[in-house]
């Protein structure tokens, strides 16, 4: 190793790079493929949506969701969600956040509950009700 320090450095760098890449790939595979989805009965959860001639998935309005829920005879529960983007302000620079606007039974339908605090209620869905949020652990 002393006679050829360049080769020694190259061998050590190759080992470090190989171990680092292997760790990163395993972490992704573990998080995405090996770790089970944190739902009580994931095989019973389905995603329903509307289709049109222009698109394979179409946003469903809240009144349409309420009609689907009222007329449903096949599902034990039903919840709606929509992707939103918010700006969090306060001390320091604003932060751009991605989150979901969900119906009251979102967590109950998935069979999960918040680690702290309360879940959403039907009172939270009423017009004029105070806004309520459930924060992720990372944002907390």
The first five atom37 places (N, CA, C, CB, O) and aatype in JSON, in Angstrom:
{
  "aatype": [20, 20, 20, 20, 20, 20, 20, 20, 20, 20, 20, 20, 20, 20, 20, 20, 20, 20, 20, 20, 20, 20, 20, 20, 20, 20, 20, 20, 20, 20, 20, 20, 20, 20, 20, 20, 20, 20, 20, 20, 20, 20, 20, 20, 20, 20, 20, 20, 20, 20, 20, 20, 20, 20, 20, 20, 20, 20, 20, 20, 20, 20, 20, 20, 20, 20, 20, 20, 20, 20, 20, 20, 20, 20, 20, 20, 20, 20, 20, 20, 20, 20, 20, 20, 20, 20, 20, 20, 20, 20, 20, 20, 20, 20, 20, 20, 20, 20, 20, 20, 20, 20, 20, 20, 20, 20, 20, 20, 20, 20, 20, 20, 20, 20, 20, 20, 20, 20, 20, 20, 20, 20, 20, 20, 20, 20, 20, 20, 20, 20, 20, 20, 20, 20, 20, 20, 20, 20, 20, 20],
  "atom_mask": [
    [1, 1, 1, 1, 1],
    [1, 1, 1, 1, 1],
    [1, 1, 1, 1, 1],
    [1, 1, 1, 1, 1],
    [1, 1, 1, 1, 1],
    [1, 1, 1, 1, 1],
    [1, 1, 1, 1, 1],
    [1, 1, 1, 1, 1],
    [1, 1, 1, 1, 1],
    [1, 1, 1, 1, 1],
    [1, 1, 1, 1, 1],
    [1, 1, 1, 1, 1],
    [1, 1, 1, 1, 1],
    [1, 1, 1, 1, 1],
    [1, 1, 1, 1, 1],
    [1, 1, 1, 1, 1],
    [1, 1, 1, 1, 1],
    [1, 1, 1, 1, 1],
    [1, 1, 1, 1, 1],
    [1, 1, 1, 1, 1],
    [1, 1, 1, 1, 1],
    [1, 1, 1, 1, 1],
    [1, 1, 1, 1, 1],
    [1, 1, 1, 1, 1],
    [1, 1, 1, 1, 1],
    [1, 1, 1, 1, 1],
    [1, 1, 1, 1, 1],
    [1, 1, 1, 1, 1],
    [1, 1, 1, 1, 1],
    [1, 1, 1, 1, 1],
    [1, 1, 1, 1, 1],
    [1, 1, 1, 1, 1],
    [1, 1, 1, 1, 1],
    [1, 1, 1, 1, 1],
    [1, 1, 1, 1, 1],
    [1, 1, 1, 1, 1],
    [1, 1, 1, 1, 1],
    [1, 1, 1, 1, 1],
    [1, 1, 1, 1, 1],
    [1, 1, 1, 1, 1],
    [1, 1, 1, 1, 1],
    [1, 1, 1, 1, 1],
    [1, 1, 1, 1, 1],
    [1, 1, 1, 1, 1],
    [1, 1, 1, 1, 1],
    [1, 1, 1, 1, 1],
    [1, 1, 1, 1, 1],
    [1, 1, 1, 1, 1],
    [1, 1, 1, 1, 1],
    [1, 1, 1, 1, 1],
    [1, 1, 1, 1, 1],
    [1, 1, 1, 1, 1],
    [1, 1, 1, 1, 1],
    [1, 1, 1, 1, 1],
    [1, 1, 1, 1, 1],
    [1, 1, 1, 1, 1],
    [1, 1, 1, 1, 1],
    [1, 1, 1, 1, 1],
    [1, 1, 1, 1, 1],
    [1, 1, 1, 1, 1],
    [1, 1, 1, 1, 1],
    [1, 1, 1, 1, 1],
    [1, 1, 1, 1, 1],
    [1, 1, 1, 1, 1],
    [1, 1, 1, 1, 1],
    [1, 1, 1, 1, 1],
    [1, 1, 1, 1, 1],
    [1, 1, 1, 1, 1],
    [1, 1, 1, 1, 1],
    [1, 1, 1, 1, 1],
    [1, 1, 1, 1, 1],
    [1, 1, 1, 1, 1],
    [1, 1, 1, 1, 1],
    [1, 1, 1, 1, 1],
    [1, 1, 1, 1, 1],
    [1, 1, 1, 1, 1],
    [1, 1, 1, 1, 1],
    [1, 1, 1, 1, 1],
    [1, 1, 1, 1, 1],
    [1, 1, 1, 1, 1],
    [1, 1, 1, 1, 1],
    [1, 1, 1, 1, 1],
    [1, 1, 1, 1, 1],
    [1, 1, 1, 1, 1],
    [1, 1, 1, 1, 1],
    [1, 1, 1, 1, 1],
    [1, 1, 1, 1, 1],
    [1, 1, 1, 1, 1],
    [1, 1, 1, 1, 1],
    [1, 1, 1, 1, 1],
    [1, 1, 1, 1, 1],
    [1, 1, 1, 1, 1],
    [1, 1, 1, 1, 1],
    [1, 1, 1, 1, 1],
    [1, 1, 1, 1, 1],
    [1, 1, 1, 1, 1],
    [1, 1, 1, 1, 1],
    [1, 1, 1, 1, 1],
    [1, 1, 1, 1, 1],
    [1, 1, 1, 1, 1],
    [1, 1, 1, 1, 1],
    [1, 1, 1, 1, 1],
    [1, 1, 1, 1, 1],
    [1, 1, 1, 1, 1],
    [1, 1, 1, 1, 1],
    [1, 1, 1, 1, 1],
    [1, 1, 1, 1, 1],
    [1, 1, 1, 1, 1],
    [1, 1, 1, 1, 1],
    [1, 1, 1, 1, 1],
    [1, 1, 1, 1, 1],
    [1, 1, 1, 1, 1],
    [1, 1, 1, 1, 1],
    [1, 1, 1, 1, 1],
    [1, 1, 1, 1, 1],
    [1, 1, 1, 1, 1],
    [1, 1, 1, 1, 1],
    [1, 1, 1, 1, 1],
    [1, 1, 1, 1, 1],
    [1, 1, 1, 1, 1],
    [1, 1, 1, 1, 1],
    [1, 1, 1, 1, 1],
    [1, 1, 1, 1, 1],
    [1, 1, 1, 1, 1],
    [1, 1, 1, 1, 1],
    [1, 1, 1, 1, 1],
    [1, 1, 1, 1, 1],
    [1, 1, 1, 1, 1],
    [1, 1, 1, 1, 1],
    [1, 1, 1, 1, 1],
    [1, 1, 1, 1, 1],
    [1, 1, 1, 1, 1],
    [1, 1, 1, 1, 1],
    [1, 1, 1, 1, 1],
    [1, 1, 1, 1, 1],
    [1, 1, 1, 1, 1],
    [1, 1, 1, 1, 1],
    [1, 1, 1, 1, 1],
    [1, 1, 1, 1, 1],
    [1, 1, 1, 1, 1]
  ],
  "atom_positions": [
    [[0.83, -1.19, 0.0], [0.0, 0.0, 0.0], [0.87, 1.26, 0.0], [-0.94, -0.01, 1.21], [0.5, 2.27, -0.58]],
    [[2.06, 1.18, 0.67], [2.94, 2.34, 0.7], [3.63, 2.54, -0.65], [3.97, 2.19, 1.8], [3.93, 3.67, -1.04]],
    [[3.88, 1.44, -1.35], [4.56, 1.55, -2.64], [3.66, 2.17, -3.7], [5.03, 0.18, -3.1], [4.14, 2.88, -4.59]],
    [[2.35, 1.91, -3.61], [1.4, 2.41, -4.61], [0.24, 3.1, -3.91], [0.89, 1.25, -5.51], [-0.87, 2.56, -3.87]],
    [[0.46, 4.31, -3.36], [-0.62, 4.98, -2.62], [-1.81, 5.34, -3.52], [-0.1, 6.24, -1.96], [-2.94, 5.37, -3.04]],
    [[-1.58, 5.61, -4.77], [-2.68, 5.92, -5.69], [-3.62, 4.74, -5.86], [-2.14, 6.35, -7.05], [-4.84, 4.91, -5.83]],
    [[-3.07, 3.56, -6.02], [-3.89, 2.35, -6.16], [-4.64, 2.04, -4.85], [-3.01, 1.14, -6.57], [-5.8, 1.63, -4.86]],
    [[-3.94, 2.26, -3.73], [-4.58, 2.03, -2.43], [-5.77, 2.98, -2.25], [-3.56, 2.23, -1.28], [-6.84, 2.56, -1.82]],
    [[-5.58, 4.24, -2.59], [-6.66, 5.22, -2.49], [-7.82, 4.82, -3.4], [-6.16, 6.63, -2.84], [-8.98, 4.92, -3.0]],
    [[-7.51, 4.38, -4.61], [-8.54, 3.98, -5.56], [-9.33, 2.78, -5.03], [-7.91, 3.65, -6.93], [-10.56, 2.73, -5.16]],
    [[-8.63, 1.8, -4.44], [-9.32, 0.62, -3.9], [-10.23, 1.01, -2.73], [-8.3, -0.44, -3.45], [-11.36, 0.54, -2.65]],
    [[-9.73, 1.86, -1.84], [-10.53, 2.29, -0.68], [-11.73, 3.11, -1.15], [-9.66, 3.12, 0.31], [-12.83, 2.95, -0.63]],
    [[-11.52, 4.0, -2.13], [-12.63, 4.81, -2.66], [-13.69, 3.92, -3.3], [-12.11, 5.83, -3.68], [-14.89, 4.18, -3.14]],
    [[-13.27, 2.87, -4.01], [-14.23, 1.96, -4.64], [-15.03, 1.22, -3.58], [-13.5, 0.95, -5.55], [-16.24, 1.04, -3.73]],
    [[-14.37, 0.8, -2.5], [-15.09, 0.13, -1.41], [-16.1, 1.06, -0.75], [-14.1, -0.4, -0.37], [-17.24, 0.68, -0.51]],
    [[-15.67, 2.28, -0.44], [-16.56, 3.25, 0.2], [-17.76, 3.54, -0.69], [-15.8, 4.56, 0.51], [-18.89, 3.57, -0.21]],
    [[-17.52, 3.76, -1.97], [-18.61, 4.04, -2.91], [-19.56, 2.85, -3.02], [-18.04, 4.39, -4.3], [-20.78, 3.03, -3.01]],
    [[-19.02, 1.64, -3.12], [-19.85, 0.44, -3.23], [-20.71, 0.23, -1.99], [-18.99, -0.78, -3.46], [-21.9, -0.07, -2.1]],
    [[-20.12, 0.39, -0.81], [-20.88, 0.23, 0.43], [-21.95, 1.31, 0.56], [-19.93, 0.27, 1.65], [-23.07, 1.02, 0.98]],
    [[-21.61, 2.54, 0.19], [-22.58, 3.63, 0.27], [-23.77, 3.43, -0.66], [-21.92, 4.95, -0.06], [-24.92, 3.62, -0.26]],
    [[-23.48, 3.04, -1.91], [-24.57, 2.8, -2.88], [-25.42, 1.63, -2.42], [-24.0, 2.52, -4.29], [-26.65, 1.69, -2.51]],
    [[-24.79, 0.56, -1.94], [-25.53, -0.6, -1.46], [-26.45, -0.23, -0.31], [-24.56, -1.71, -1.02], [-27.6, -0.66, -0.27]],
    [[-25.96, 0.57, 0.63], [-26.8, 1.01, 1.77], [-27.97, 1.85, 1.3], [-25.96, 1.81, 2.77], [-29.09, 1.68, 1.78]],
    [[-27.73, 2.76, 0.36], [-28.8, 3.63, -0.15], [-29.87, 2.81, -0.86], [-28.24, 4.69, -1.09], [-31.06, 3.02, -0.64]],
    [[-29.45, 1.89, -1.72], [-30.42, 1.06, -2.46], [-31.21, 0.19, -1.49], [-29.7, 0.17, -3.51], [-32.43, 0.08, -1.63]],
    [[-30.55, -0.42, -0.51], [-31.28, -1.25, 0.44], [-32.28, -0.42, 1.24], [-30.31, -1.95, 1.38], [-33.39, -0.89, 1.51]],
    [[-31.91, 0.79, 1.63], [-32.83, 1.65, 2.39], [-34.09, 1.94, 1.58], [-32.14, 2.96, 2.77], [-35.19, 1.9, 2.13]],
    [[-33.93, 2.24, 0.3], [-35.09, 2.53, -0.56], [-35.93, 1.28, -0.74], [-34.63, 3.06, -1.94], [-37.15, 1.34, -0.61]],
    [[-35.32, 0.14, -1.04], [-36.07, -1.11, -1.23], [-36.8, -1.48, 0.05], [-35.12, -2.26, -1.65], [-37.95, -1.89, 0.0]],
    [[-36.15, -1.33, 1.19], [-36.79, -1.64, 2.47], [-38.0, -0.75, 2.71], [-35.78, -1.49, 3.61], [-39.06, -1.24, 3.11]],
    [[-37.85, 0.56, 2.47], [-38.95, 1.5, 2.73], [-40.1, 1.31, 1.77], [-38.45, 2.92, 2.64], [-41.26, 1.44, 2.17]],
    [[-39.81, 0.99, 0.5], [-40.86, 0.94, -0.52], [-41.45, -0.46, -0.67], [-40.31, 1.4, -1.84], [-42.66, -0.6, -0.81]],
    [[-40.62, -1.49, -0.66], [-41.1, -2.83, -0.98], [-41.26, -3.77, 0.22], [-40.18, -3.44, -1.96], [-42.22, -4.53, 0.27]],
    [[-40.34, -3.72, 1.16], [-40.34, -4.72, 2.22], [-41.19, -4.35, 3.43], [-38.95, -4.95, 2.67], [-41.83, -5.22, 4.02]],
    [[-41.2, -3.09, 3.8], [-41.96, -2.67, 4.97], [-43.45, -2.65, 4.63], [-41.49, -1.26, 5.47], [-43.83, -2.04, 3.63]],
    [[-44.3, -3.3, 5.43], [-45.73, -3.31, 5.11], [-46.36, -1.93, 5.24], [-46.46, -4.3, 6.02], [-45.89, -1.07, 5.99]],
    [[-47.44, -1.73, 4.48], [-48.19, -0.48, 4.55], [-48.82, -0.39, 5.94], [-49.28, -0.42, 3.42], [-49.41, -1.36, 6.4]],
    [[-48.71, 0.77, 6.62], [-49.2, 0.87, 8.0], [-50.73, 1.03, 8.09], [-48.54, 2.04, 8.7], [-51.21, 1.99, 8.69]],
    [[-51.47, 0.1, 7.52], [-52.92, 0.11, 7.59], [-53.39, -1.13, 8.32], [-53.55, 0.19, 6.18], [-52.69, -2.15, 8.33]],
    [[-54.56, -1.07, 8.94], [-55.05, -2.23, 9.68], [-55.41, -3.39, 8.75], [-56.27, -1.84, 10.52], [-55.09, -4.53, 9.07]],
    [[-56.06, -3.14, 7.62], [-56.42, -4.17, 6.64], [-56.12, -3.66, 5.23], [-57.92, -4.57, 6.77], [-57.06, -3.3, 4.51]],
    [[-54.86, -3.61, 4.8], [-54.54, -3.0, 3.5], [-55.19, -3.7, 2.31], [-53.06, -2.98, 3.31], [-55.44, -3.08, 1.28]],
    [[-55.46, -5.0, 2.44], [-56.09, -5.72, 1.33], [-57.56, -5.34, 1.14], [-55.98, -7.23, 1.55], [-58.16, -5.69, 0.12]],
    [[-58.14, -4.63, 2.09], [-59.53, -4.21, 1.99], [-59.69, -2.76, 1.56], [-60.22, -4.41, 3.3], [-60.81, -2.27, 1.43]],
    [[-58.58, -2.05, 1.32], [-58.62, -0.65, 0.93], [-58.56, -0.56, -0.59], [-57.46, 0.16, 1.58], [-57.67, -1.14, -1.22]],
    [[-59.51, 0.17, -1.19], [-59.52, 0.38, -2.63], [-59.59, 1.87, -2.93], [-60.71, -0.37, -3.29], [-60.04, 2.66, -2.1]],
    [[-59.15, 2.22, -4.1], [-59.17, 3.6, -4.56], [-60.18, 3.68, -5.69], [-57.75, 4.09, -5.03], [-60.01, 3.01, -6.72]],
    [[-61.23, 4.48, -5.53], [-62.23, 4.64, -6.59], [-62.13, 6.05, -7.14], [-63.67, 4.34, -6.07], [-61.81, 6.99, -6.41]],
    [[-62.4, 6.2, -8.41], [-62.28, 7.5, -9.06], [-63.18, 7.54, -10.28], [-60.81, 7.78, -9.45], [-63.7, 6.51, -10.73]],
    [[-63.35, 8.72, -10.81], [-64.14, 8.9, -12.02], [-63.21, 8.92, -13.23], [-64.99, 10.21, -11.96], [-62.02, 9.22, -13.09]],
    [[-63.75, 8.59, -14.4], [-62.99, 8.62, -15.65], [-63.74, 9.46, -16.67], [-62.75, 7.17, -16.19], [-64.96, 9.63, -16.59]],
    [[-63.0, 9.97, -17.63], [-63.63, 10.68, -18.75], [-62.93, 10.26, -20.03], [-63.56, 12.24, -18.55], [-61.94, 9.53, -19.99]],
    [[-63.44, 10.71, -21.15], [-62.8, 10.37, -22.42], [-61.44, 11.06, -22.55], [-63.69, 10.76, -23.58], [-60.58, 10.57, -23.28]],
    [[-61.24, 12.18, -21.87], [-59.99, 12.92, -21.96], [-58.94, 12.44, -20.95], [-60.25, 14.4, -21.75], [-57.75, 12.62, -21.18]],
    [[-59.36, 11.82, -19.85], [-58.42, 11.47, -18.79], [-58.82, 10.16, -18.12], [-58.32, 12.59, -17.75], [-60.0, 9.84, -18.01]],
    [[-57.81, 9.41, -17.67], [-58.1, 8.15, -16.99], [-58.54, 8.37, -15.54], [-56.87, 7.24, -17.03], [-59.21, 7.52, -14.96]],
    [[-58.18, 9.5, -14.96], [-58.67, 9.85, -13.62], [-59.12, 11.3, -13.61], [-57.57, 9.61, -12.54], [-58.42, 12.19, -14.12]],
    [[-60.28, 11.54, -13.04], [-60.87, 12.87, -13.0], [-61.15, 13.22, -11.54], [-62.18, 12.95, -13.86], [-61.62, 12.37, -10.78]],
    [[-60.87, 14.44, -11.16], [-61.17, 14.89, -9.81], [-62.68, 14.84, -9.58], [-60.64, 16.33, -9.56], [-63.46, 15.29, -10.42]],
    [[-63.06, 14.28, -8.45], [-64.47, 14.17, -8.09], [-64.78, 15.29, -7.11], [-64.8, 12.76, -7.46], [-64.02, 15.52, -6.17]],
    [[-65.88, 15.99, -7.33], [-66.25, 17.08, -6.43], [-66.73, 16.52, -5.09], [-67.36, 17.97, -7.07], [-67.09, 15.35, -4.99]],
    [[-66.72, 17.37, -4.08], [-67.17, 16.94, -2.76], [-68.65, 16.51, -2.78], [-66.96, 18.06, -1.73], [-68.98, 15.5, -2.16]],
    [[-69.55, 17.25, -3.46], [-70.94, 16.76, -3.53], [-71.06, 15.39, -4.21], [-71.79, 17.77, -4.28], [-71.89, 14.57, -3.82]],
    [[-70.22, 15.14, -5.24], [-70.25, 13.81, -5.87], [-69.8, 12.74, -4.88], [-69.33, 13.79, -7.13], [-70.4, 11.66, -4.8]],
    [[-68.75, 13.03, -4.12], [-68.29, 12.09, -3.09], [-69.42, 11.8, -2.1], [-67.05, 12.64, -2.35], [-69.65, 10.65, -1.74]],
    [[-70.12, 12.85, -1.66], [-71.21, 12.65, -0.71], [-72.31, 11.78, -1.31], [-71.79, 14.01, -0.27], [-72.89, 10.95, -0.61]],
    [[-72.6, 11.96, -2.61], [-73.59, 11.1, -3.28], [-73.1, 9.65, -3.32], [-73.87, 11.61, -4.71], [-73.87, 8.73, -3.01]],
    [[-71.84, 9.45, -3.69], [-71.29, 8.09, -3.73], [-71.38, 7.43, -2.36], [-69.82, 8.11, -4.22], [-71.75, 6.27, -2.25]],
    [[-71.04, 8.19, -1.33], [-71.06, 7.65, 0.03], [-72.48, 7.29, 0.46], [-70.44, 8.66, 1.02], [-72.71, 6.23, 1.04]],
    [[-73.44, 8.17, 0.16], [-74.83, 7.93, 0.54], [-75.42, 6.73, -0.2], [-75.68, 9.18, 0.27], [-76.24, 6.0, 0.37]],
    [[-75.02, 6.51, -1.44], [-75.59, 5.43, -2.25], [-74.8, 4.12, -2.15], [-75.65, 5.87, -3.69], [-75.24, 3.1, -2.68]],
    [[-73.67, 4.14, -1.48], [-72.81, 2.96, -1.4], [-73.45, 1.87, -0.55], [-71.44, 3.32, -0.84], [-73.91, 2.13, 0.56]],
    [[-73.47, 0.66, -1.09], [-73.95, -0.5, -0.35], [-72.84, -1.55, -0.23], [-75.19, -1.11, -1.03], [-73.0, -2.55, 0.47]],
    [[-71.72, -1.33, -0.91], [-70.66, -2.33, -0.97], [-69.47, -2.03, -0.08], [-70.19, -2.46, -2.37], [-68.66, -2.92, 0.19]],
    [[-69.35, -0.79, 0.37], [-68.17, -0.41, 1.13], [-68.5, -0.21, 2.61], [-67.56, 0.86, 0.56], [-69.56, 0.32, 2.95]],
    [[-67.59, -0.65, 3.46], [-67.77, -0.46, 4.9], [-67.6, 1.01, 5.28], [-66.77, -1.32, 5.68], [-68.27, 1.49, 6.19]],
    [[-66.73, 1.71, 4.58], [-66.5, 3.13, 4.83], [-65.99, 3.79, 3.57], [-65.51, 3.33, 6.0], [-65.51, 3.11, 2.66]],
    [[-66.07, 5.1, 3.52], [-65.6, 5.84, 2.35], [-65.09, 7.19, 2.82], [-66.74, 6.0, 1.29], [-65.67, 7.83, 3.7]],
    [[-63.99, 7.61, 2.22], [-63.39, 8.9, 2.56], [-62.89, 9.55, 1.28], [-62.24, 8.74, 3.6], [-62.62, 8.88, 0.29]],
    [[-62.76, 10.87, 1.32], [-62.26, 11.61, 0.17], [-60.98, 12.35, 0.54], [-63.33, 12.61, -0.34], [-60.77, 12.69, 1.71]],
    [[-60.13, 12.59, -0.45], [-58.91, 13.37, -0.23], [-58.58, 14.15, -1.49], [-57.74, 12.45, 0.16], [-58.98, 13.8, -2.59]],
    [[-57.85, 15.23, -1.29], [-57.39, 16.05, -2.41], [-56.04, 16.64, -2.04], [-58.42, 17.19, -2.75], [-55.83, 17.1, -0.92]],
    [[-55.12, 16.63, -2.99], [-53.78, 17.18, -2.77], [-53.83, 18.69, -2.78], [-52.8, 16.67, -3.83], [-54.43, 19.3, -3.67]],
    [[-53.2, 19.31, -1.78], [-53.12, 20.76, -1.68], [-51.68, 21.18, -1.41], [-54.04, 21.28, -0.56], [-50.86, 20.37, -0.97]],
    [[-51.38, 22.43, -1.69], [-50.08, 23.01, -1.37], [-50.34, 24.24, -0.5], [-49.28, 23.39, -2.67], [-51.22, 25.04, -0.79]],
    [[-49.56, 24.39, 0.58], [-49.71, 25.5, 1.49], [-48.36, 26.16, 1.71], [-50.31, 25.05, 2.82], [-47.31, 25.57, 1.46]],
    [[-48.41, 27.4, 2.18], [-47.2, 28.1, 2.62], [-47.3, 28.27, 4.13], [-47.03, 29.49, 1.9], [-48.24, 28.87, 4.64]],
    [[-46.31, 27.73, 4.84], [-46.24, 27.84, 6.29], [-45.39, 29.06, 6.62], [-45.66, 26.55, 6.94], [-44.23, 29.14, 6.22]],
    [[-45.98, 29.99, 7.35], [-45.25, 31.2, 7.72], [-45.16, 31.3, 9.23], [-45.93, 32.46, 7.14], [-45.86, 30.59, 9.96]],
    [[-44.32, 32.16, 9.7], [-44.12, 32.34, 11.13], [-42.74, 32.92, 11.32], [-44.3, 31.01, 11.92], [-42.37, 33.87, 10.64]],
    [[-41.98, 32.36, 12.22], [-40.6, 32.8, 12.42], [-39.74, 32.26, 11.29], [-40.05, 32.32, 13.8], [-39.82, 31.08, 10.95]],
    [[-38.91, 33.12, 10.71], [-38.03, 32.67, 9.63], [-38.71, 32.73, 8.28], [-37.55, 31.27, 9.89], [-39.75, 33.36, 8.13]],
    [[-38.11, 32.07, 7.29], [-38.65, 32.1, 5.92], [-39.86, 31.18, 5.79], [-37.57, 31.69, 4.91], [-39.96, 30.17, 6.49]],
    [[-40.77, 31.54, 4.9], [-41.93, 30.66, 4.65], [-41.47, 29.33, 4.07], [-42.94, 31.35, 3.68], [-40.46, 29.26, 3.37]],
    [[-42.22, 28.28, 4.37], [-41.9, 26.94, 3.86], [-43.07, 26.46, 3.02], [-41.6, 25.95, 5.02], [-44.22, 26.57, 3.44]],
    [[-42.79, 25.93, 1.83], [-43.82, 25.41, 0.92], [-44.11, 23.97, 1.33], [-43.37, 25.5, -0.59], [-43.2, 23.14, 1.34]],
    [[-45.37, 23.65, 1.65], [-45.75, 22.33, 2.13], [-46.73, 21.66, 1.19], [-46.35, 22.42, 3.53], [-47.54, 22.33, 0.54]],
    [[-46.66, 20.35, 1.11], [-47.61, 19.55, 0.36], [-48.42, 18.75, 1.37], [-46.89, 18.6, -0.69], [-47.85, 18.18, 2.31]],
    [[-49.73, 18.7, 1.2], [-50.56, 17.96, 2.14], [-51.88, 17.57, 1.51], [-50.81, 18.78, 3.39], [-52.12, 17.85, 0.33]],
    [[-52.71, 16.93, 2.27], [-54.02, 16.47, 1.8], [-55.13, 17.19, 2.55], [-54.15, 14.95, 1.97], [-55.05, 17.4, 3.76]],
    [[-56.15, 17.55, 1.82], [-57.42, 17.94, 2.42], [-58.26, 16.67, 2.42], [-58.13, 19.13, 1.62], [-58.45, 16.06, 1.37]],
    [[-58.75, 16.26, 3.58], [-59.44, 14.97, 3.67], [-60.81, 15.13, 4.32], [-58.6, 13.98, 4.47], [-61.08, 16.1, 5.02]],
    [[-61.67, 14.16, 4.06], [-62.99, 14.14, 4.7], [-62.84, 13.6, 6.13], [-64.0, 13.27, 3.88], [-61.79, 13.08, 6.5]],
    [[-63.9, 13.73, 6.91], [-63.86, 13.4, 8.33], [-63.49, 11.95, 8.6], [-65.2, 13.7, 8.96], [-62.82, 11.67, 9.61]],
    [[-63.88, 11.02, 7.77], [-63.65, 9.6, 8.04], [-62.39, 9.06, 7.37], [-64.84, 8.8, 7.6], [-62.24, 7.84, 7.24]],
    [[-61.51, 9.93, 6.94], [-60.29, 9.5, 6.23], [-59.47, 8.51, 7.07], [-59.42, 10.73, 5.89], [-59.18, 7.41, 6.6]],
    [[-59.1, 8.89, 8.28], [-58.27, 8.02, 9.11], [-59.03, 6.77, 9.57], [-57.75, 8.79, 10.32], [-58.46, 5.68, 9.63]],
    [[-60.31, 6.93, 9.9], [-61.11, 5.77, 10.33], [-61.24, 4.76, 9.19], [-62.51, 6.22, 10.81], [-61.19, 3.55, 9.42]],
    [[-61.42, 5.26, 7.96], [-61.54, 4.37, 6.81], [-60.25, 3.59, 6.59], [-61.89, 5.17, 5.54], [-60.29, 2.4, 6.25]],
    [[-59.11, 4.22, 6.78], [-57.83, 3.54, 6.62], [-57.46, 2.67, 7.82], [-56.74, 4.56, 6.38], [-56.53, 1.88, 7.75]],
    [[-58.21, 2.83, 8.92], [-57.94, 2.03, 10.11], [-56.72, 2.5, 10.88], [-57.76, 0.6, 9.73], [-56.06, 1.7, 11.55]],
    [[-56.42, 3.78, 10.81], [-55.29, 4.35, 11.55], [-55.78, 5.52, 12.38], [-54.14, 4.8, 10.57], [-56.87, 6.04, 12.15]],
    [[-54.97, 5.95, 13.35], [-55.34, 7.11, 14.15], [-54.09, 7.94, 14.42], [-56.01, 6.68, 15.48], [-52.97, 7.42, 14.37]],
    [[-54.27, 9.21, 14.7], [-53.11, 10.06, 14.99], [-52.36, 9.57, 16.23], [-53.55, 11.52, 15.18], [-52.97, 9.03, 17.16]],
    [[-51.06, 9.78, 16.24], [-50.25, 9.39, 17.4], [-50.57, 10.25, 18.61], [-48.76, 9.49, 17.07], [-50.51, 9.79, 19.75]],
    [[-50.92, 11.52, 18.35], [-51.28, 12.44, 19.43], [-52.51, 13.24, 18.99], [-50.09, 13.41, 19.79], [-52.78, 13.36, 17.8]],
    [[-53.24, 13.76, 19.94], [-54.38, 14.61, 19.61], [-55.59, 13.82, 19.17], [-54.0, 15.59, 18.53], [-55.71, 12.63, 19.45]],
    [[-56.47, 14.5, 18.47], [-57.73, 13.87, 18.07], [-57.8, 13.71, 16.56], [-58.92, 14.69, 18.56], [-57.05, 14.31, 15.8]],
    [[-58.72, 12.87, 16.16], [-59.02, 12.64, 14.75], [-60.03, 13.7, 14.29], [-59.56, 11.19, 14.51], [-60.52, 14.48, 15.09]],
    [[-60.33, 13.7, 13.0], [-61.36, 14.6, 12.48], [-62.74, 14.1, 12.86], [-61.24, 14.74, 10.95], [-62.95, 12.9, 13.07]],
    [[-63.7, 15.03, 12.96], [-65.08, 14.67, 13.24], [-65.97, 15.26, 12.14], [-65.52, 15.19, 14.64], [-65.52, 16.08, 11.34]],
    [[-67.22, 14.82, 12.1], [-68.15, 15.36, 11.09], [-68.42, 16.84, 11.34], [-69.48, 14.57, 11.11], [-68.76, 17.57, 10.4]],
    [[-68.26, 17.31, 12.58], [-68.43, 18.74, 12.87], [-67.37, 19.58, 12.14], [-68.35, 19.0, 14.38], [-67.63, 20.73, 11.79]],
    [[-66.2, 19.0, 11.91], [-65.12, 19.71, 11.22], [-65.46, 19.96, 9.75], [-63.81, 18.93, 11.32], [-64.88, 20.85, 9.12]],
    [[-66.4, 19.19, 9.19], [-66.78, 19.34, 7.79], [-67.89, 20.37, 7.56], [-67.22, 18.01, 7.25], [-68.18, 20.72, 6.42]],
    [[-68.49, 20.83, 8.62], [-69.61, 21.76, 8.47], [-69.14, 23.11, 7.94], [-70.34, 21.94, 9.82], [-68.05, 23.56, 8.3]],
    [[-69.94, 23.76, 7.09], [-69.58, 25.09, 6.6], [-69.36, 26.06, 7.76], [-70.66, 25.63, 5.65], [-70.17, 26.1, 8.69]],
    [[-68.29, 26.82, 7.71], [-67.99, 27.8, 8.74], [-67.26, 27.22, 9.95], [-69.24, 28.44, 9.19], [-66.92, 27.96, 10.87]],
    [[-67.01, 25.92, 9.95], [-66.31, 25.31, 11.1], [-64.86, 25.76, 11.11], [-66.4, 23.75, 11.04], [-64.29, 26.08, 10.07]],
    [[-64.28, 25.79, 12.3], [-62.85, 26.15, 12.43], [-62.01, 25.12, 11.69], [-62.43, 26.24, 13.94], [-62.34, 23.93, 11.67]],
    [[-60.92, 25.58, 11.09], [-60.04, 24.68, 10.36], [-59.24, 23.83, 11.35], [-59.1, 25.46, 9.42], [-58.79, 24.32, 12.38]],
    [[-59.08, 22.56, 11.01], [-58.38, 21.61, 11.86], [-57.3, 20.94, 11.02], [-59.36, 20.56, 12.47], [-57.51, 20.7, 9.83]],
    [[-56.16, 20.63, 11.62], [-55.07, 19.98, 10.89], [-54.5, 18.84, 11.72], [-53.97, 21.0, 10.55], [-54.48, 18.88, 12.95]],
    [[-54.04, 17.81, 11.02], [-53.26, 16.74, 11.6], [-51.88, 16.86, 10.97], [-53.91, 15.3, 11.36], [-51.74, 16.79, 9.75]],
    [[-50.85, 17.05, 11.8], [-49.51, 17.25, 11.3], [-48.74, 15.94, 11.22], [-48.76, 18.23, 12.16], [-48.94, 15.05, 12.05]],
    [[-47.88, 15.83, 10.23], [-46.99, 14.67, 10.17], [-45.92, 14.8, 11.24], [-46.36, 14.53, 8.76], [-45.67, 15.89, 11.75]],
    [[-45.3, 13.69, 11.57], [-44.23, 13.72, 12.57], [-43.09, 14.63, 12.12], [-43.71, 12.3, 12.84], [-42.51, 15.35, 12.92]],
    [[-42.77, 14.59, 10.81], [-41.69, 15.42, 10.28], [-41.97, 16.91, 10.41], [-41.45, 15.07, 8.84], [-41.07, 17.69, 10.75]],
    [[-43.2, 17.31, 10.15], [-43.55, 18.74, 10.27], [-43.63, 19.16, 11.73], [-44.9, 19.02, 9.57], [-43.27, 20.28, 12.07]],
    [[-44.1, 18.25, 12.59], [-44.2, 18.53, 14.02], [-42.84, 18.87, 14.57], [-44.8, 17.34, 14.78], [-42.7, 19.15, 15.76]]
  ]
}
